[in-house]
Amino acid sequence: MVLTESNIEGAATAPQWWREAVIYQVYPRSFQDSNGDGIGDLPGITKQLDYIASLGVDIVWISPFFKSPMKDFGYDVSDYCDVDPLFGTLEDFDRLLARAHALGLKIMIDQVLSHCSEQHPWFVESRQSRDNPKADWYVWSDPQPDGTPPNNWLSVFGGSAWQWDARRRQYYMHNFLASQPDLNFHHPEVQQAHLDSMRFWLERGVDGFRLDACNFHFHDRQLRSNPPATNRDTKTVQDTNPYGMQAHVYDKTQPENLRFLEKIRSLLNEYGAIAIGEVGADDSLGVMAEYTADDNKLHMAYSFNLLTPEVSAHYIRTQVEEFETRVKGGWVSWSVGNHDVVRVMSRWGGKNATPQFAKMMLALQLALKGTPCLYQGDELALTEADIAYEDIQDPYGITFWPEFKGRDGCRTPMPWLADAPYAGFSEHKPWLPVPPEHAANAVAVQDQLADSALNYARHILRWRKQFPQLTRGEIVFFDAPEPILALRRDLPGHASIVAAFNLGDQPVSFSWPQAEGARQLTEVGLPGTLNGTELELPAFGAWFGELA
């Protein structure tokens, strides 16, 4: 339940390690190129693991690197048990894993189970006939009498969720690209095949999985059409996309998925591994709570709710409080950036965002109850790149241009060296351009600046580990005027920590009697002053204190 000023219930118990961890997401195509082909790879990640370890994070989430025709840049898998040659070899992955473990880092890999590539041998066989051994491994359906698809389901990437196949003279379902057919999870052999592929990676030593689109696994057996949406999903779908016009009652988030997640959890328990599930749903908070309840499904739910264009203190408070109200003992991972959304410096910081905004936003993320997930480059305060139409690679952006430019702007290469070609990412032209403003903020530049966003990230990530209140404590929010977010973290046996954040680009002040007498935690290194009960915060400022 959400704690109130007069209601602090129960004693906190020592949580599992992953509740105290910080996740760092690596998008391998754009992290570090080791062989000069302009595309990042596994040896490149291995080369930069010392950098990742220097941040003070605990888990490295690596986006898909499996064999793939790359029509959706690895989220269209053609072999779940091998590395795509673009990224290296299985031996390269083993070396990456060994080096990460030597540095005290855990490796979590992306699993795209709901759909695969049309080039996967499973689908190649399935589409050959209606009576082959894998004929029912995918969602096939006859057309309606007039030849139209069986229902009104839509693809997230635009258009119908059904693609006609001339060989079987049937439609197959695809929630994303037509080249990404959806697997039929009602078939027990499909479930077992995925559990087997996960075991393959667990045997190699991976520490966990990030489950992509984990509420898309099952569909309604009757293929009933979705009703119109009463409230549009604006958290995971752009308002230019008709996908949000439907209430997704039948095409995803089916009750059968709970049992499959329990099977995954049983497998993970054999290896002491973890799973975090990406949840995009009409009622995402409710699904997240359900999928993490009872300690027998997901360890954590990955939230889209802070990846939206909307930003306000009220909005952030509402999302956290609503999740806490409905969580039922589960756990959430809060992220403000990833490979699918505009970078937070531009999305929430706006045109006036400075490195100070990046520092404040990281401090805020680390103050929330949950496991923080950071996206590569956000520690450098990188802004969204402006990609010219002729350079766009993302099929999503190509479809919805110019109202939606796709996801390439947050996927540009990591800048390592300001003066090197392509900012030290590659010796040859990379798959996406490196903006000059990113090169100016390269790792090597910020390494030398004591007050850089990068060095601040290193400092506060380690500082947070000293305070179990911030990793294990309950959370309370205070009423404060916009754009101030004020909160408290409570853990029995420890002094409470209070914190306030100015999300605006102008100085603010407010009366905060609940923080009176608190000792300022100056080690946080963010500008803010508490005089008695009056808190003054500069633009993008923050303040932390410890109550006696």
N, C-alpha and C positions, 0 to 999 in steps of 0.2 A: 504493500500500500504506500501511497505518498505520505510522507511525514508532514505534520503541521507543527506550528510553534508549540502547541500544547500537547502533542501526541507523538512521542518517540517510543515506538513499540519494539520490544524484543531485543535480544543481544545479537550482534553480528557474529557469525561464525567464520572461521578461517576459510576463505574461498579457494577453489582450485586455482592453479598457477595461471591459467589463461585469463582469469578475471583480473589479474594484476598486470598483465602483459600489455605491450604496445605493438601494433602490427604496422609494417611498412610494405606498401604495395609496389611491386616492380612490374612495369609493362615491358617485357623483354625486347620487343622490337625497337624500343626507344631508349634503352638504358645505356648500353655500351657495345659497340661493334668491335670484335676482336680480329676479324678476317678481311676487313676492307670491302665488304659488299654493300655497305650502306644500311644494313639492318642489324640491330642488336642481337646478341646471342647468349647462350649459356656460359661459354668461357668469359664473355664480357662481364656477366654478372659476377662470376667467380673473382675476376680481377678487382671488382669494386666492393667485394664483401667487407673488406676492412673499413671502407667508408661507411657502409651501412651500420656496421658494429659501432663505429665512432659516434653515431647518433644517440645510442643508448636505447634502441628498440630491441624487441625480443623475438618477434616472429617476422619472417619475410614471406609475404604472399606473392607468388609468381603467377602472372596471368598465363593462359595456355601456351604451351610450347610443343604440343603433340603434332604428329603428322596431319597435314591439312592442305587443301588447295588454296587456303587463305582468302576465300571470298568474303569472310567476315574476320579476317586476321587472326585465325586460330580458334575462334569460337565455333568453327565448323570442322569437327574432328573426323579424320578418316582412319585413324588407328590410335586407340586409347592407350596402347602399351609401347609406344615408340616416340622418339623425338624427331621432329621435322628437321631435315637436313639444313634448312635455313638457320636453325638454332643450335645445331651440333649433333651430338650422339648420346646414347644412353651412358656411355663412359664419361662424357662431359658432365652429364647430370650427376653421376656418382661422385665425381670430383667436386662439383659445386656443393653437394650435400655434405661431404666429408669436411670441406673447408668451413662451411657454415657451422657445423657442429663443433669444430675445433675452436671457433670464435664465440661459442655459447649462443648461437642463433638457431632457432627452429625454422624449418622450411614447411610452408603450407602451399599446396599446388591447387590450381583451378581444376574443377571437374565439371564438364558441360554434359550432363546426363540426359536432359530432356530431349535433346535433338543432336544430330550429327551431320556430317557432310553427305551429300548425295553420292559421293565417291567412296564412302565406307563400304567394305565388302558386304556387310549385313544388308545395306539398302540395295546394292547392286543385285544381290540375290533375290531380295524381297520383291523387286519390281519386275522380275522376269515372268512370273506367273502367279496365279491365285492359289496354287497348291504345292509350292515348294516349301522346304523346311522352315524358311524364315518369312513366309508369305504374310503372317500375322504379327510380325515384329514391329510394324509401323501402323499408323492410323490411316487405313484405306476405307473408302466408301464409294458406293455407286452414286451416279448423278441423280438429280431429281428428273422426273419425266421430261422436263423441258431442257435437260442438259446442263442446268445450272448446278453449282455446288450444293452439297447436302444441307448446309445451313448458312447462317449469316456471320460466322466467326471471321475475325479480321487478324491480319498479321501486324505485329508491332512495327514492322518496317514498311507498312503501306499495302493497301489492297486486301484481297481475300486471303484467308488462311488456308485456302485449298488450291492445289495445283493439279491440273489434268495430266495423266500419264497414259500415253497412247498404247503402251504394251499391255497393261492390265485393263485398260478402258475404265479406269476408276480415278477418283481424286485421292491425293494424299495430303495430309495436314502438315502445315508448317507455321509455327507461331512467329517465325522470324523470316529469313530469306527463303525463297522457293528452293534454294540449294541446301536448305537445312531441314530435312524431313524430321517430323516428330516421332519418337519411338513410342510404342504401345506398351505402357507400363502395366496394363492389365494382364499381360502375358508373363507368367512366372519366369520363363527363360530370359526375358529381357532384364528383369530385375537381377537375376543371378549373374548374367553376363557383366553387368555393371559392378556388382559386388566383387566379382573375380578381378576385374581390371583395377579396382581400388586396392584389392589385396596385393596385386602386382607391385604397386608403388609403396604400400606399407612394408612389404618384404624388403624393399630397397632402402627403407629407413625414413621415409617422409614422416613428418610429425602431425600432419593434418591436411584437411581439404577445405577449400572454399567452394561451395556448391552453387554454381551459376543457375539462376532462374529456377530455384529449387521448388517453387510451388507450381511449376508448369509440367511436372512429371505425368500426372494423370489427367484424363479428359472424361467427360460425361459419356457413358456407354451408349446412351440413346441419341447422342448428337443433337440435343435440343438447342435451338437458337437462343442467343443471349438477349435479354430485354434491354431497352434503352437505359442509359445511366441516369440516375437521379442526381448524383454528384459526380462530376468528372474527376478522373484521376489526373491530377496535374503534377504529381510528385515524380512519376516515372515516365510520363508521356507528354510531349510538347502539345500545346493547345492547337497547333496546326494539323495534328494527326487525328483522323477520325477514330482511331483505336480507343481513345478516351470517351467516345460517345456511347460505348456499350458498358453495361454492368456485366463483368466477366464472371458470371455465375456458373457456367457450364464448361468453358474451355480451359480452366485452370483451377488451382486451389481446391481440389476435390478431397473428400474425407479419406479416401484410400491412401493418400500420400502419407498420412501419419504413421501407418503401419510400416511403410517402406522406410521412412526415416528411423523408425525403431530398429529395423534390420541393419541399417547403416551404423547406428550407434553401437549395436552389439558387436559388429565387426571392428569398429574403432576401439572398443573397450579391450579387445584382445591385444592391442598394440599400445595402449595408452595414448592414442592419438585423438585429435579433436576435429570438429567440423563447425564451420560457420556458413550459414545459408543466406544467399541473396534473396530477399523477399520483395517482390513488386506486386502489389495487390490493391484492389479498391479500398479494402480496410486493412492496410498493411500493418498497423499496430496490433490489431487483433490477431492476424495470422502470425506475426512475430512472437506474440505471447504464447499462442497455441503450439507453435513449432519448437519452443524452448521449454515448455512446461514439463514437470515431473521428472526431470533429469534422465530422460530415456530417449530423447530425440536429438536435436541440434544442441551443441554446447552454447552457441551464440547465434543471434540473428543479425545479419548485416542490413542496416537501415538506409533507405533512400531518403528518409524524411528530412535530413539536413543537407540534401544534395539538390535542393530546389532553388529557383531564382528568388523566392521569397525569403527575406531576412528581417527579423525584428526580435527584440528581447522577448516579447509576448509569444511569438511563434516558437522560438527555441524552447521556452519554458513549457508551452503547451504540449509539444511533442514528447518531452522527457516525462512530464507529469502523467500524460495519458498512458505512455508505455508502463510506467511504474504502477499505475492503477490496475492495469490489465495483465501484468507480467506473470503472475502465478509462479513465482520462484525462478523464472527464466532469466536470460541475460542478453544484453544488446551490445553491439559494436557500433559506435557513432563515428561517422566519417563525414567530412565536409568537402572531400574531393576524391575523384577517381578517374578512370580512363573513359568514362561515358558522359561527363558533365563539364561545363565551362569551369575553368579553374576558379577557386574561391577568391583569389585576389581580385579578379575581374567581376565575378558573379555577385559577391557580397561586398567587396571593398569599393567597387565602382571606379570612376575616373580619378578620384582623389586618394586612392589607396596607396599607402607607403609601406616600407618594410615594417613599420610599427604596427600596421594592421595585421600583418602576417604573424608577428609575435603575439599580439593580443588574441588572435583567433586560435593559435595553438594553445595558449594558456587556458582559454575558455574550453577547448575540446578536452584538455587534460583534467579539467575541473569537474566535468560531468561524470555521472555514475555510469560506468560501462567501460568496455575495452576500446580505446582510441585506435582508429585506423588511419594512417597517414599515406598520402599519395606522393610518389616520387616527384621531386621538384617543388612541392609546396614548402619544404623546409628552406628553399632558396627564394621564396616569395615570387615565384614565376607567375606572370600574368598569362591570360589566354592569348594564344598566337592567332594572328589574323591570316588565314590561309586563303590564297587566291583560288578562284574556281578551278583553274587549270592544274593546280597542285593537289586538289582534294582527292583522297583515296577512299574515304568512308562511303560505302554504298547508301547508308542512311542519309548522309548529307547530300549526295548526288540526287536522291529521290525528292527530297524536300527543299532543295535550294530554290530561291535565296532566303526564304523565311527562316529556314533552319539550315545551318551550314555544316551540320554533322559534328562528329566527335574528334576530328583531327586537331583542332586547336589546343586540346589538352594532351595530345599524344606526341607532340614534337620531341626530338631527342634531348636527353639530359645534357646540359652544358658543363663540361669539365674544365676546359682551359680557354680563357678568353681570347688569346691570340693565336690559337691553333686553328687549322682548317676545320670548319664545321664544329667549332667549340670543343674539339678533342673527342667528339663522339665517334667519328670515323675518319679514315683517310680519304674517303671518296664520298660523292654526293649521297646524302642519306635519303631514305624513303619519304621523309617529310622535311621541309626546310627548317633551319635553325634561325629564329628571329634574332636580329642584332641585339635587342634589349635583353634577350636571354643570355647571350654570350657575355654581355657586360656583367651579369650576375653569376658567372660560373663558379663552380666549387672552389677552384684555386684562388679566385679573387676574394671570395668570402672567407676562406680559410685565414687570410691575413688580416681581416678586420675584426677587431674584438667585439664590436657591437653589431655585427652582421646578423641577418636573420638565421643563417646557418649555425653560427656559434651560439646564438640564443637558443635554438632548438636543442643543441647538444646539452646546454646548461640546464634547461628546464625539464627535459626528459629525465635527466639524472636526479635533479632536485626532487621531482615528484615521488621517486622511489623511497624517499626518506619519510614519507607521510602516509601511513596506512589508511588514514582518513580519506585520502584522495583515491585510493585504489580499492578500498573495501567498505567505505562508509556509506551510510544512507544520505539522501539528498533532500534539502528543503529549499524552496525558493521564497524570496521576499518580494512584496509589492514595491515597485520602483518605477519612476517615469521612463518612458522611452527616451533614448535608446539604451537604457541601463539594464543589464541583467545582473541580479544579485542573488547569491545562493549561500548555503551552508552545507558542509559535509560533517556528519556525525558518526563516531565510532566509540562504543563504550570503552572506557579505560584510557581514552585519549582526548586531548583538548579539541574542541570543534574548530574547524577552519571556515572562515567566511571569505567570500571573494565577490568582487563586482567588476563588471566589464562595460566599457563604453563602446557600443557598436557604431557610433557616429563619428563624423569627421570634424565635429566642433566640441569644444570643452563643455562639460556638464558638471553639475553638482546636485546633491540631494541629501536630505536628512535621513540618517540611518541609525536610529537609536539602538537597534539590536546589535550593532557592531561596536558600541561604546566600550572603551577600555581594552579593545583587542590590541595585541602586540603585532605591529606590522612585520610581515615576513619580507624584509627588504631583499632577501636573496632571489626573489622572483625576478627582480630587475625590471619592473614595469613602472612607469610614472603614475603616481596617484597619491593623494594625501588625505588622511582622516584627522580632522581637528574636532575633538569631542565627539559629536554625532554628525558632523557635516563632512561628507565625502566629496572631494573634488577630483575629477578625472579629466585629463587632457584628451584631445582627439585620439581615438583608438587606444585609450589608456586602460589600465586595470589596477586592481589593488587586492592583495591577499593579507589576511590577518589571522591570528590564532587567539581564540578566546580563553581566558583563564578558567 
